[in-house]
C-alpha cells in the first residue's frame, strides 16, 4: 500500500505521530466482539480526528483499511465500514469538484474491499 506509506511519512513530517492510531487500530483488530470494537473505535476516532488530510486521503481510513486484513471477518467488516464513513466525510469536505473526485476514489476502493466480505 504505497499511498499508505506516503501518507504516513507526510503525517510524520507535519509533526504528528501516526503510531498512536496504528496501535489503536491494532487494539480494534484484537477485539473479540463488535461491542468491544465499538468502544475501542471511539478512542481511535478521537485521535484520528487530530490528523490532517494529506493527498486527499484520511489517514484514519487508511489505517483501518490496512489493519482490517488481520482481523476476523466480523471485525474487518466493522473496520472497513468505519473507514468508508471516514472517507465519505473527507470527500464531503472537498472544496472543489476535482478534489471531491480524488477523495471519492478512496471510498470506491474501500467499498470494493468490503464487498469481498459480503459474498
DSSP file (Angstrom, degrees, kcal/mol; ACC not computed):
  #  RESIDUE AA STRUCTURE BP1 BP2  ACC     N-H-->O    O-->H-N    N-H-->O    O-->H-N    TCO  KAPPA ALPHA  PHI   PSI    X-CA   Y-CA   Z-CA
    1    1 A X    >>        0   0    0      0, 0.0     4,-1.5     0, 0.0     3,-0.5   0.000 360.0 360.0 360.0  82.9    0.0    0.0    0.0
    2    2 A X  H 3>  +     0   0    0      1,-0.3     4,-2.4     2,-0.2     5,-0.2   0.879 360.0  55.7 -59.6 -42.5    2.3    2.7   -1.3
    3    3 A X  H 3> S+     0   0    0      1,-0.2     4,-2.6     2,-0.2    -1,-0.3   0.840 103.5  58.5 -61.1 -32.0   -0.2    5.5   -0.6
    4    4 A X  H <> S+     0   0    0     -3,-0.5     4,-2.8     2,-0.2    -1,-0.2   0.965 109.2  41.2 -61.6 -53.0   -0.3    4.4    3.0
    5    5 A X  H  X S+     0   0    0     -4,-1.5     4,-2.5     2,-0.2    -2,-0.2   0.885 114.5  52.5 -65.3 -38.1    3.5    4.8    3.5
    6    6 A X  H  X S+     0   0    0     -4,-2.4     4,-1.9     2,-0.2    -1,-0.2   0.933 113.9  42.8 -62.0 -45.8    3.5    8.1    1.6
    7    7 A X  H  X S+     0   0    0     -4,-2.6     4,-2.4     2,-0.2    -2,-0.2   0.890 111.7  54.9 -67.5 -39.7    0.7    9.5    3.7
    8    8 A X  H  X S+     0   0    0     -4,-2.8     4,-2.2    -5,-0.2    10,-0.2   0.919 108.5  48.3 -59.7 -44.5    2.2    8.1    6.9
    9    9 A X  H  X S+     0   0    0     -4,-2.5     4,-2.7     1,-0.2    -1,-0.2   0.896 110.4  51.9 -63.9 -39.7    5.5   10.0    6.1
   10   10 A X  H  X S+     0   0    0     -4,-1.9     4,-1.6     2,-0.2    -1,-0.2   0.887 107.6  52.3 -62.8 -39.0    3.6   13.2    5.4
   11   11 A X  H  <>S+     0   0    0     -4,-2.4     5,-2.2     2,-0.2    -2,-0.2   0.923 111.6  46.5 -61.5 -45.0    1.8   12.8    8.8
   12   12 A X  H ><5S+     0   0    0     -4,-2.2     3,-1.7     1,-0.2    -2,-0.2   0.917 110.6  51.8 -64.2 -43.1    5.2   12.5   10.5
   13   13 A X  H 3<5S+     0   0    0     -4,-2.7    -1,-0.2     1,-0.3    -2,-0.2   0.789 103.8  58.7 -65.4 -26.7    6.7   15.4    8.6
   14   14 A X  T 3<5S-     0   0    0     -4,-1.6    -1,-0.3    -5,-0.2    -2,-0.2   0.484 126.6-101.7 -80.1  -2.3    3.7   17.5    9.6
   15   15 A X  T < 5S+     0   0    0     -3,-1.7     2,-0.3     1,-0.3    -3,-0.2   0.646  81.5 123.4  95.0  16.7    4.7   16.8   13.3
   16   16 A X      < -     0   0    0     -5,-2.2     2,-0.7    -6,-0.2    -1,-0.3  -0.754  59.9-126.1-109.5 158.2    2.1   14.1   14.1
   17   17 A X    >   -     0   0    0     -2,-0.3     3,-1.1     1,-0.1     4,-0.5  -0.875  18.6-174.1-105.3 104.1    2.7   10.6   15.5
   18   18 A X  T 3> S+     0   0    0     -2,-0.7     4,-1.8     1,-0.2     3,-0.3   0.710  75.8  76.6 -69.4 -18.5    0.9    8.1   13.2
   19   19 A X  H 3> S+     0   0    0      1,-0.2     4,-2.3     2,-0.2    -1,-0.2   0.773  83.3  66.7 -64.5 -25.1    1.8    5.2   15.6
   20   20 A X  H <> S+     0   0    0     -3,-1.1     4,-1.9     1,-0.2    -1,-0.2   0.964 108.6  34.7 -61.7 -52.4   -0.9    6.3   18.0
   21   21 A X  H  > S+     0   0    0     -4,-0.5     4,-2.3    -3,-0.3    -1,-0.2   0.790 113.4  60.1 -77.7 -23.4   -3.7    5.5   15.7
   22   22 A X  H  X S+     0   0    0     -4,-1.8     4,-1.8     2,-0.2    -1,-0.2   0.915 108.9  44.3 -64.3 -40.7   -1.9    2.5   14.3
   23   23 A X  H  X S+     0   0    0     -4,-2.3     4,-1.9     2,-0.2    -2,-0.2   0.894 112.1  52.0 -69.7 -39.5   -1.8    1.0   17.8
   24   24 A X  H  X S+     0   0    0     -4,-1.9     4,-1.6     1,-0.2    -2,-0.2   0.881 109.5  50.0 -64.9 -36.6   -5.4    1.9   18.5
   25   25 A X  H  X S+     0   0    0     -4,-2.3     4,-2.4     2,-0.2    -1,-0.2   0.884 107.3  54.6 -66.8 -38.0   -6.4    0.2   15.2
   26   26 A X  H  X S+     0   0    0     -4,-1.8     4,-1.6     1,-0.2    -2,-0.2   0.871 105.2  54.0 -62.0 -35.8   -4.4   -2.9   16.3
   27   27 A X  H  < S+     0   0    0     -4,-1.9    -1,-0.2     2,-0.2    -2,-0.2   0.891 107.2  50.4 -64.0 -38.9   -6.5   -2.9   19.5
   28   28 A X  H >< S+     0   0    0     -4,-1.6     3,-1.9     1,-0.2    -2,-0.2   0.921 106.1  55.6 -64.3 -43.2   -9.6   -2.9   17.4
   29   29 A X  H 3< S+     0   0    0     -4,-2.4    43,-0.4     1,-0.3    -1,-0.2   0.877 105.7  53.3 -54.7 -39.0   -8.3   -5.9   15.4
   30   30 A X  T 3< S+     0   0    0     -4,-1.6    -1,-0.3    -5,-0.2    -2,-0.2   0.425  82.3 123.7 -79.7   2.2   -7.8   -7.7   18.7
   31   31 A X    <   -     0   0    0     -3,-1.9    44,-0.1    -4,-0.1     3,-0.1  -0.359  48.9-159.2 -65.7 141.8  -11.5   -7.2   19.7
   32   32 A X  S    S+     0   0    0      1,-0.1     2,-0.3    -2,-0.1    -1,-0.1   0.654  75.2  27.1 -94.3 -19.3  -13.4  -10.3   20.5
   33   33 A X  S  > S-     0   0    0      1,-0.1     4,-2.1    41,-0.0     5,-0.1  -0.930  77.9-116.6-138.0 161.8  -16.8   -8.7   20.0
   34   34 A X  H  > S+     0   0    0     -2,-0.3     4,-3.1     2,-0.2     5,-0.2   0.886 116.6  57.6 -64.5 -38.0  -18.3   -5.8   18.0
   35   35 A X  H  > S+     0   0    0      1,-0.2     4,-2.0     2,-0.2    -1,-0.2   0.915 108.1  46.0 -59.0 -42.4  -19.2   -4.1   21.2
   36   36 A X  H  > S+     0   0    0      2,-0.2     4,-2.2     1,-0.2    -1,-0.2   0.905 112.6  50.5 -66.1 -41.4  -15.6   -4.2   22.2
   37   37 A X  H  X S+     0   0    0     -4,-2.1     4,-2.4     1,-0.2    -2,-0.2   0.905 108.9  52.2 -62.9 -41.7  -14.5   -2.9   18.8
   38   38 A X  H  X S+     0   0    0     -4,-3.1     4,-1.4     2,-0.2    -1,-0.2   0.908 109.5  48.9 -61.3 -42.6  -17.1   -0.1   19.0
   39   39 A X  H  X S+     0   0    0     -4,-2.0     4,-0.8    -5,-0.2     3,-0.3   0.921 114.1  45.3 -64.3 -43.7  -15.7    1.0   22.4
   40   40 A X  H  X S+     0   0    0     -4,-2.2     4,-1.9     1,-0.2     3,-0.3   0.830 106.1  61.5 -69.1 -31.6  -12.1    0.9   21.1
   41   41 A X  H  X S+     0   0    0     -4,-2.4     4,-3.3     1,-0.2     5,-0.2   0.853  94.0  63.1 -64.4 -33.8  -13.1    2.8   17.9
   42   42 A X  H  X S+     0   0    0     -4,-1.4     4,-1.8    -3,-0.3    -1,-0.2   0.910 106.7  43.3 -58.3 -42.8  -14.3    5.8   19.9
   43   43 A X  H  X S+     0   0    0     -4,-0.8     4,-1.9    -3,-0.3    -1,-0.2   0.910 113.5  52.4 -67.8 -42.4  -10.7    6.3   21.2
   44   44 A X  H  X S+     0   0    0     -4,-1.9     4,-3.0     1,-0.2     5,-0.2   0.941 109.3  49.3 -56.2 -49.5   -9.3    5.7   17.7
   45   45 A X  H  X S+     0   0    0     -4,-3.3     4,-2.1     1,-0.2    -1,-0.2   0.890 107.3  54.3 -61.6 -41.1  -11.7    8.3   16.2
   46   46 A X  H  < S+     0   0    0     -4,-1.8     4,-0.3    -5,-0.2    -1,-0.2   0.917 114.9  40.2 -59.1 -43.5  -10.8   10.9   18.7
   47   47 A X  H >< S+     0   0    0     -4,-1.9     3,-1.2     1,-0.2     4,-0.2   0.882 112.6  54.4 -73.9 -38.8   -7.1   10.5   17.9
   48   48 A X  H >< S+     0   0    0     -4,-3.0     3,-1.7     1,-0.3    12,-0.2   0.839  98.7  64.0 -65.2 -32.4   -7.6   10.2   14.1
   49   49 A X  T 3< S+     0   0    0     -4,-2.1    -1,-0.3     1,-0.3    -2,-0.2   0.689  92.5  64.8 -64.8 -17.5   -9.5   13.5   14.1
   50   50 A X  T <  S+     0   0    0     -3,-1.2    -1,-0.3    -4,-0.3     2,-0.2   0.594  87.8  89.3 -79.9 -10.9   -6.4   15.3   15.2
   51   51 A X  S <  S-     0   0    0     -3,-1.7     9,-0.1    -4,-0.2     2,-0.1  -0.616  77.3-119.0 -94.5 147.2   -4.6   14.4   11.9
   52   52 A X        -     0   0    0     -2,-0.2     2,-0.8   -41,-0.1     7,-0.4  -0.371  25.8-112.4 -76.2 160.5   -4.5   16.4    8.7
   53   53 A X        -     0   0    0      5,-0.1     2,-0.4    -2,-0.1     3,-0.3  -0.851  40.3-174.0 -93.4 108.6   -5.9   15.1    5.4
   54   54 A X  B >   -A   57   0A   0     -2,-0.8     3,-1.5     3,-0.8   -47,-0.1  -0.836  61.9  -0.9-105.2 141.8   -2.9   14.7    3.1
   55   55 A X  T 3  S-     0   0    0     -2,-0.4    -1,-0.2     1,-0.3     3,-0.1   0.842 125.1 -63.6  51.3  40.9   -3.1   13.8   -0.6
   56   56 A X  T 3  S+     0   0    0     -3,-0.3     2,-0.4     1,-0.2    -1,-0.3   0.766 111.2 110.0  59.8  29.9   -6.9   13.5   -0.5
   57   57 A X  B <   -A   54   0A   0     -3,-1.5    -3,-0.8   -54,-0.1     2,-0.6  -0.993  66.7-131.7-133.9 143.1   -6.9   10.6    2.0
   58   58 A X     >  -     0   0    0     -2,-0.4     4,-2.0    -5,-0.2     3,-0.3  -0.844  16.3-150.2 -88.6 120.1   -8.0   10.3    5.6
   59   59 A X  H  > S+     0   0    0     -2,-0.6     4,-2.7    -7,-0.4     5,-0.2   0.853  95.6  59.3 -63.4 -33.5   -5.1    8.6    7.3
   60   60 A X  H  > S+     0   0    0    -12,-0.2     4,-2.4     1,-0.2    -1,-0.2   0.915 106.4  47.7 -58.7 -42.9   -7.6    7.1    9.8
   61   61 A X  H  > S+     0   0    0     -3,-0.3     4,-2.4     1,-0.2    -2,-0.2   0.892 111.3  51.2 -64.6 -39.9   -9.4    5.4    7.0
   62   62 A X  H  X S+     0   0    0     -4,-2.0     4,-2.7     2,-0.2    -2,-0.2   0.909 109.9  49.2 -63.4 -41.9   -6.1    4.1    5.5
   63   63 A X  H  X S+     0   0    0     -4,-2.7     4,-2.7     2,-0.2     5,-0.2   0.934 112.0  47.9 -63.9 -46.5   -5.1    2.7    8.9
   64   64 A X  H  X S+     0   0    0     -4,-2.4     4,-1.6     1,-0.2    -1,-0.2   0.914 113.2  49.3 -60.6 -42.3   -8.4    0.9    9.3
   65   65 A X  H  X S+     0   0    0     -4,-2.4     4,-0.5     2,-0.2    -2,-0.2   0.935 113.4  45.2 -61.7 -48.0   -8.2   -0.4    5.8
   66   66 A X  H >< S+     0   0    0     -4,-2.7     3,-0.8     1,-0.2    -2,-0.2   0.927 117.3  42.5 -64.6 -45.6   -4.7   -1.7    6.2
   67   67 A X  H >< S+     0   0    0     -4,-2.7     3,-1.8     1,-0.2    -1,-0.2   0.686  94.9  78.2 -80.6 -16.8   -5.2   -3.4    9.5
   68   68 A X  H >< S+     0   0    0     -4,-1.6     3,-1.7     1,-0.3    -1,-0.2   0.784  80.8  71.8 -60.3 -25.5   -8.6   -4.9    8.7
   69   69 A X  T << S+     0   0    0     -3,-0.8    -1,-0.3    -4,-0.5    -2,-0.2   0.734  97.8  48.6 -64.1 -20.6   -6.7   -7.6    6.8
   70   70 A X  T <  S+     0   0    0     -3,-1.8    -1,-0.3    -4,-0.1     2,-0.2   0.356  98.6  89.7 -98.8   5.4   -5.5   -9.0   10.1
   71   71 A X  S <  S-     0   0    0     -3,-1.7   -41,-0.1    -4,-0.2   -42,-0.1  -0.543  86.6 -92.4-100.0 164.0   -8.9   -9.1   11.8
   72   72 A X     >  -     0   0    0    -43,-0.4     4,-3.2    -2,-0.2     5,-0.2  -0.289  48.3-102.5 -62.4 161.0  -11.7  -11.7   11.9
   73   73 A X  H  > S+     0   0    0      1,-0.2     4,-2.5     2,-0.2     5,-0.2   0.908 122.2  50.4 -55.9 -44.1  -14.3  -11.2    9.2
   74   74 A X  H  > S+     0   0    0      1,-0.2     4,-1.7     2,-0.2    -1,-0.2   0.923 115.4  41.4 -62.2 -45.8  -16.8   -9.6   11.5
   75   75 A X  H  > S+     0   0    0      2,-0.2     4,-2.7     1,-0.2    -1,-0.2   0.874 112.2  55.7 -71.4 -37.2  -14.2   -7.1   12.9
   76   76 A X  H  X S+     0   0    0     -4,-3.2     4,-2.9     2,-0.2     5,-0.2   0.919 107.7  48.9 -60.8 -43.5  -12.8   -6.5    9.4
   77   77 A X  H  X S+     0   0    0     -4,-2.5     4,-2.4    -5,-0.2    -1,-0.2   0.904 111.2  50.7 -62.5 -40.6  -16.3   -5.5    8.1
   78   78 A X  H  X S+     0   0    0     -4,-1.7     4,-2.0    -5,-0.2    -2,-0.2   0.936 112.8  45.9 -59.7 -47.4  -16.7   -3.2   11.1
   79   79 A X  H  X S+     0   0    0     -4,-2.7     4,-2.2     1,-0.2    -2,-0.2   0.909 113.7  47.5 -65.8 -42.9  -13.3   -1.6   10.4
   80   80 A X  H  X S+     0   0    0     -4,-2.9     4,-2.4     2,-0.2    -1,-0.2   0.876 109.2  54.6 -67.6 -36.4  -14.0   -1.2    6.7
   81   81 A X  H  X S+     0   0    0     -4,-2.4     4,-1.9    -5,-0.2    -1,-0.2   0.912 111.8  44.1 -62.0 -41.7  -17.4    0.2    7.3
   82   82 A X  H  X S+     0   0    0     -4,-2.0     4,-2.2     2,-0.2    -2,-0.2   0.845 109.8  55.7 -72.7 -32.9  -15.9    2.9    9.6
   83   83 A X  H  X S+     0   0    0     -4,-2.2     4,-2.6     2,-0.2    -2,-0.2   0.907 107.2  50.9 -62.8 -40.4  -13.1    3.5    7.1
   84   84 A X  H  X S+     0   0    0     -4,-2.4     4,-2.7     2,-0.2    -2,-0.2   0.925 108.9  50.4 -62.2 -45.0  -15.8    4.2    4.4
   85   85 A X  H  X S+     0   0    0     -4,-1.9     4,-2.0     1,-0.2    -1,-0.2   0.901 112.0  47.8 -60.3 -40.8  -17.6    6.7    6.8
   86   86 A X  H  X S+     0   0    0     -4,-2.2     4,-2.2     2,-0.2    -1,-0.2   0.917 112.9  47.8 -66.5 -42.5  -14.3    8.5    7.4
   87   87 A X  H  X S+     0   0    0     -4,-2.6     4,-2.5     1,-0.2    -2,-0.2   0.868 110.1  53.2 -67.2 -36.2  -13.5    8.6    3.7
   88   88 A X  H  X S+     0   0    0     -4,-2.7     4,-2.5     2,-0.2    -1,-0.2   0.908 109.1  48.8 -64.2 -41.5  -17.0    9.9    2.9
   89   89 A X  H  X S+     0   0    0     -4,-2.0     4,-1.2     2,-0.2    -2,-0.2   0.918 110.5  51.0 -63.9 -42.5  -16.6   12.7    5.4
   90   90 A X  H >< S+     0   0    0     -4,-2.2     3,-0.5     1,-0.2    -2,-0.2   0.927 112.8  45.9 -59.2 -46.2  -13.2   13.5    3.9
   91   91 A X  H >< S+     0   0    0     -4,-2.5     3,-1.6     1,-0.2    -2,-0.2   0.875 107.7  57.4 -66.1 -37.9  -14.8   13.6    0.4
   92   92 A X  H 3< S+     0   0    0     -4,-2.5    -1,-0.2     1,-0.3    -2,-0.2   0.749 102.1  56.7 -65.7 -23.0  -17.8   15.7    1.6
   93   93 A X  T << S+     0   0    0     -4,-1.2    -1,-0.3    -3,-0.5    -2,-0.2   0.341  78.3 128.3 -91.1   6.7  -15.4   18.4    2.9
   94   94 A X    <   -     0   0    0     -3,-1.6     3,-0.1     1,-0.1    -3,-0.0  -0.305  50.1-153.2 -62.2 146.6  -13.8   18.9   -0.5
   95   95 A X  S    S+     0   0    0      1,-0.1     2,-0.3     2,-0.0    -1,-0.1   0.409  74.8  32.7-104.0   0.0  -13.7   22.5   -1.7
   96   96 A X  S  > S-     0   0    0      1,-0.1     4,-2.3     0, 0.0     5,-0.2  -0.977  81.3-112.1-149.3 162.8  -13.7   21.7   -5.4
   97   97 A X  H  > S+     0   0    0     -2,-0.3     4,-2.4     1,-0.2     5,-0.2   0.905 116.5  49.6 -62.4 -43.0  -15.1   19.1   -7.8
   98   98 A X  H  > S+     0   0    0      1,-0.2     4,-2.3     2,-0.2    -1,-0.2   0.893 111.0  49.6 -63.8 -40.1  -11.7   17.7   -8.7
   99   99 A X  H  > S+     0   0    0      2,-0.2     4,-2.4     1,-0.2    -1,-0.2   0.906 110.5  50.9 -65.0 -41.2  -10.8   17.4   -5.0
  100  100 A X  H  X S+     0   0    0     -4,-2.3     4,-2.2     2,-0.2    -2,-0.2   0.907 110.2  49.0 -62.9 -42.3  -14.1   15.6   -4.3
  101  101 A X  H  X S+     0   0    0     -4,-2.4     4,-1.1     2,-0.2    -1,-0.2   0.904 110.7  50.7 -64.1 -41.2  -13.5   13.2   -7.2
  102  102 A X  H  X S+     0   0    0     -4,-2.3     4,-0.5     1,-0.2     3,-0.4   0.917 113.4  44.9 -62.5 -42.9  -10.0   12.4   -5.9
  103  103 A X  H >X S+     0   0    0     -4,-2.4     3,-0.8     1,-0.2     4,-0.8   0.838 106.7  60.1 -70.5 -32.3  -11.3   11.8   -2.4
  104  104 A X  H 3X S+     0   0    0     -4,-2.2     4,-2.0     1,-0.2    -1,-0.2   0.748  90.0  71.3 -68.1 -23.4  -14.2    9.7   -3.7
  105  105 A X  H 3X S+     0   0    0     -4,-1.1     4,-1.8    -3,-0.4    -1,-0.2   0.863  95.5  52.7 -62.3 -33.4  -11.8    7.2   -5.3
  106  106 A X  H <X S+     0   0    0     -3,-0.8     4,-2.4    -4,-0.5    -1,-0.2   0.875 105.0  55.2 -68.8 -35.7  -10.8    6.0   -1.8
  107  107 A X  H  X S+     0   0    0     -4,-0.8     4,-2.7     1,-0.2    -2,-0.2   0.941 108.3  48.0 -60.5 -46.7  -14.5    5.4   -1.0
  108  108 A X  H  X S+     0   0    0     -4,-2.0     4,-2.1     1,-0.2    -1,-0.2   0.888 110.6  51.7 -62.3 -39.4  -14.9    3.2   -4.0
  109  109 A X  H  X S+     0   0    0     -4,-1.8     4,-1.8     2,-0.2    -1,-0.2   0.922 112.2  45.9 -62.4 -44.6  -11.7    1.3   -3.1
  110  110 A X  H  X S+     0   0    0     -4,-2.4     4,-2.6     2,-0.2    -2,-0.2   0.895 110.6  52.6 -66.5 -41.0  -13.0    0.7    0.4
  111  111 A X  H  X S+     0   0    0     -4,-2.7     4,-2.2     1,-0.2    -1,-0.2   0.890 108.6  50.9 -63.0 -38.8  -16.4   -0.4   -0.8
  112  112 A X  H  X S+     0   0    0     -4,-2.1     4,-0.9     2,-0.2    -1,-0.2   0.888 110.9  48.7 -64.8 -38.9  -14.9   -2.9   -3.2
  113  113 A X  H >X S+     0   0    0     -4,-1.8     4,-0.6     1,-0.2     3,-0.5   0.911 111.6  48.6 -67.7 -42.0  -12.8   -4.3   -0.3
  114  114 A X  H >X S+     0   0    0     -4,-2.6     3,-1.4     1,-0.2     4,-0.8   0.878 103.3  62.4 -64.5 -37.5  -15.9   -4.5    2.0
  115  115 A X  H >< S+     0   0    0     -4,-2.2     3,-0.5     1,-0.3    -1,-0.2   0.801  92.4  65.3 -59.8 -29.5  -17.9   -6.3   -0.8
  116  116 A X  H X< S+     0   0    0     -4,-0.9     3,-0.6    -3,-0.5    -1,-0.3   0.828 102.8  47.8 -61.2 -31.9  -15.4   -9.1   -0.7
  117  117 A X  H << S+     0   0    0     -3,-1.4    -1,-0.2    -4,-0.6    -2,-0.2   0.676 105.9  58.9 -82.4 -18.1  -16.6   -9.9    2.9
  118  118 A X  T <<        0   0    0     -4,-0.8    -1,-0.2    -3,-0.5    -2,-0.2   0.264 360.0 360.0 -97.6  12.0  -20.2   -9.8    1.9
  119  119 A X    <         0   0    0     -3,-0.6    -1,-0.2    -4,-0.2    -2,-0.1   0.450 360.0 360.0 -89.0 360.0  -20.1  -12.5   -0.7
